[in-house]
Amino acid sequence: MFTELTQIESPWSELQAQVDGQVFTPEDAGYDEARLAWNRKVVQYPAVIVVAESAQDVATAVTFARQHNLGIAVQGTGHGNIRPADDCLLILTQEMNSVTIDPIAQTATVAAGVKWGAVLSAAQEHGLAPLLGSSPTVGVVGYTLGGGLGWLGRKYGLSADNVLAFELVTADGQLRVASATENSNLFWGLRGGGGSLGIVTALTIQLFPVTQVYAGNLYYPAKMAREVFHHYRAWITNAPDELTSSVLVMNYPPFPELPDFLRGQSFAIVRGCFAGDIAAGEALLRHWRDWQPPVLDDFKTIPFSQAAIISNDPVDPMPGFNSGAWLRELSDAAIESIIAYGLGTDGPSPLIFAEVRHAGGAIRRVDPATAVYGNRDAELVLSLVAVAPTPEAHHHLVAYTGQLKEALRPSLTGGVYMNFLEGVESQQRIRDGLVPGGYNQLSRLKSQTDPENLFRYSFNVSG
Ligand SMILES: Cc1cc2nc3c(=O)[nH]c(=O)nc-3n(C[C@H](O)[C@H](O)[C@H](O)COP(=O)(O)OP(=O)(O)OC[C@H]3O[C@@H](n4cnc5c(N)ncnc54)[C@H](O)[C@@H]3O)c2cc1C
């Protein structure tokens, strides 16, 4: 494909003349930096990179790619890792970063390259909150297209369920709106179906009146992990929707920048966010405080603008590894497996953490027919995260997490949450992330709107 292109007289300069943003080819000085993803494990060599500055740039790039028989990948931040953008046209959206808040309608309209932190701070100025996840450096669009499960999830639902409209460029190069009333089939498929139907250039999302929450972490010694998980299981039974929480085993690396008591240590941690009356949040914490004193208890009232401190996710780029699955239950056996693999079966665990997040609530109450996003009735999602600096480390993690999921099999629903998968696993498991019949319906929609499968670097829904 690339050979074919080089025989044409400088198609890249033709492309550069048509777009406002920069165009990089492998010969250009900025190419190596432009092809980096936040997840440094992603090594990709696009045929050409377009740093789009507008929806028009995106439309031009899509049309160019189609005319030149190039697949199209898109990257907002590079936190996701589905398929490396090799030999294709990669659209970078980071320069498309406008955020407009409508305080009356309580909505935000955000451009394709916006990270959650920018929406959070703009919305908080009006006493409003978006449905971001654990990290404000994650991109709004990639996160939302996969569902979007954050600390307000049980109260207000998924980010995908709170999109009012997408603006996107479809494979024919046309800019369209997808909403409940316009191109509603695309709207259905974009909410959970990833970027397989087009390049989103902007979206309008609902905001919610949240200014402060009762949130934080309780750290217990790793040797108490079993009791902590059992106590957590009891805590979330009948938990109010205002509480979105998780339980995890965490292995802090021996990094010098970490405080002494964390460096190289392992913990069982309970974390959560109560988005309701603060006194009611405090009362819920008695379940823990009256039980066993944690090593560290930093649950307190915080402005929601500081929501990032709940998970304290890494900000700097790193070679991340992710896997996960929906759990039917936290059975005694499931707890044993998560703790054993989370803390290490035979020597130290290669995982940074094994976390079980509590979903359900408002996520479950949405009519499953309204979006392709699946597994709404599952309430517990396992997220396995590690650092994979080398291909060997990655392969070891694939095998290790595979063993854990095998051990957990009786407690797995068979479903996956696409945002917590990556690479080959996310390519293979898409059917299990969608509503029953969703894959076939989405692939029919895909063959009507993108018959050449230009957007094949997103969730694989073709065929
Ligand atoms: C530190 C960290 C914390 C996280 N926390 C959470 C969490 O709390 N909850 C949760 O649900 N997920 C979470 N995730 C997962 C995250 O939502 C996904 O990795 C998501 O895909 C990242 O989106 P992005 O736009 O930042 O990344 P990108 O890598 O830029 O995008 C990921 C994919 O989204 C699609 N995409 C991006 N932009 C567009 C566009 N404009 N048009 C069409 N398709 C597009 C593409 O297929 C792209 O490959 C977390 C990930 C990390 C690394």
The ligand as a Gaussian input file, in Angstrom:
#p B3LYP/6-31G(d) Opt

LIG

0 1
 C       -4.696000       5.649000      33.775000
 C       -5.985000       5.180000      33.155000
 C       -7.183000       5.321000      33.859000
 C       -8.389000       4.898000      33.298000
 N       -9.541000       5.004000      34.032000
 C      -10.718000       4.590000      33.494000
 C      -11.938000       4.675000      34.227000
 O      -11.955000       5.107000      35.380000
 N      -13.088000       4.254000      33.631000
 C      -13.115000       3.788000      32.342000
 O      -14.187000       3.490000      31.841000
 N      -11.968000       3.688000      31.620000
 C      -10.787000       4.057000      32.172000
 N       -9.633000       3.923000      31.460000
 C       -9.681000       3.329000      30.119000
 C       -9.910000       4.414000      29.074000
 O      -11.241000       4.865000      29.142000
 C       -9.638000       3.853000      27.668000
 O       -8.288000       3.469000      27.590000
 C       -9.983000       4.847000      26.576000
 O       -9.969000       4.185000      25.336000
 C       -9.001000       5.992000      26.548000
 O       -9.459000       6.973000      25.663000
 P       -8.453000       8.102000      25.120000
 O       -9.206000       8.917000      24.153000
 O       -7.789000       8.762000      26.284000
 O       -7.321000       7.228000      24.439000
 P       -6.929000       7.001000      22.885000
 O       -5.869000       5.951000      22.936000
 O       -6.570000       8.290000      22.280000
 O       -8.219000       6.449000      22.254000
 C       -8.607000       5.109000      22.474000
 C       -9.440000       4.651000      21.314000
 O      -10.651000       5.395000      21.301000
 C      -11.046000       5.645000      19.971000
 N      -11.078000       7.085000      19.749000
 C      -10.362000       8.058000      20.370000
 N      -10.692000       9.261000      19.863000
 C      -11.616000       9.039000      18.908000
 C      -12.349000       9.881000      18.011000
 N      -12.183000      11.201000      18.008000
 N      -13.228000       9.306000      17.173000
 C      -13.422000       7.971000      17.148000
 N      -12.742000       7.130000      17.953000
 C      -11.862000       7.657000      18.835000
 C      -10.031000       5.012000      19.054000
 O      -10.454000       3.729000      18.685000
 C       -8.816000       4.911000      19.937000
 O       -7.974000       3.837000      19.569000
 C       -8.407000       4.325000      32.003000
 C       -7.208000       4.182000      31.287000
 C       -6.007000       4.586000      31.863000
 C       -4.730000       4.379000      31.101000

